């Protein structure tokens, strides 16, 4: 196995449903744009103490995990992590835009069955994280059925609709813990609609079977980024509501 030091910009920071001691992170190489998901997962306390958030730059020794199972080809051993500060907004924008796709199928490079929001176990994509650019006017965030959860409806640029996709972005999880009233989400969506550019970091779950016996890798939204300004409603400290 080959180990090399890389500087990564955090693009995905998500909470696990079942436990709060660790967070799932992923980042893009500052020079090449290649995506890595560090293992072991980062400890929540470490992220909180070092203010690791989307846009944080850290360097680490990276070793690609051998025989990684698709679609999670980004999984990599990570050690000797050093936090280097935060990337500038313009540089973060350029990094996201460098490898942005306009449709879900284009991003994951595999056909997605009509009307579905998962890739079957039998035909996994070759990667599990992509950046998608969408129209602000074709996005809508709303509370999920489970308390403290959020979902998004969006259209990709082919006009294909994706409904009730879970938003796992840690910042939005914190937002959901603070607000449940419908009026708040009306205001949030109004602000979202006003942005010039919206990028989604789309991820895929580990393989599981849902209540309808559909087994595969399900879409989730790991990050929502707006330009030229951030959403003003996002919390400054997304760690405070972890429970």
C-alpha positions, 0 to 999 in steps of 0.5 A: 500500500502507498501512503502519501500526504494530501491537503484536503478541503472538507466538503462532506460532514455528516452525522450518523443516525445511530451514534454521535461519538463519530462523524463521517467526513470527506474532502477534496484534494486541494490540488487535484480535486480527488475525493477521499473519505477518511477512516477511521471516522473522525471523532466528534470531539476532535471535530468540535475542538479543532473546528472542523467544518465544511471548508476546513483544510487539513493535511493527513497521511492517506492510504487507499484501502485495498479491495474497497467495495464499490461504490465507496471507492473514496474510503481511505486510511487517514492518520497524522491529521493536521488542521490548516485553517479554512479555504477562502469562499472563492477557492471553495467555489472553484474546487466544487465547480472543478468536477461538478455534474449537471445530472445524477446519472452523469455524476455516478456514471450509472443509469438510475432506474426510472422513479428510483432514488437508489442504485441496486446492489447488483449494479453499484456505481464506481464512486459514492460522492459527487458534486451536483449543480442545481437551480436554486428555484428547483430546490425545496427543504422541509422537515422529515417524518422523523423528528429532527430530520430534513428532506429535500426535493430537487430537480437535476439539470435534465429536469429529473425530479428527486423527492424526499432525499434525506439531508445528512449535512451536520449543519442542517441537522443542527438547524432541524434540532432548533427549528420545527415550525413551518414558518421557519422553513418558508423563510429558509426556502425563500433565502435558498431560492434567492441564491445565484448558485447552489451545489449539492454534495450527493452521497450514497449510503452503505447497502441496505434493504428498505421496508419495501425490500429494495436493496441497494445504495440510497441517495443522500445530501451530504452538503448544500452550498450556496454562492456568492453568499452562504445561507444566513440561517445556518448555525455557527456551531453545528456541534452544540445540538448533537445528542 
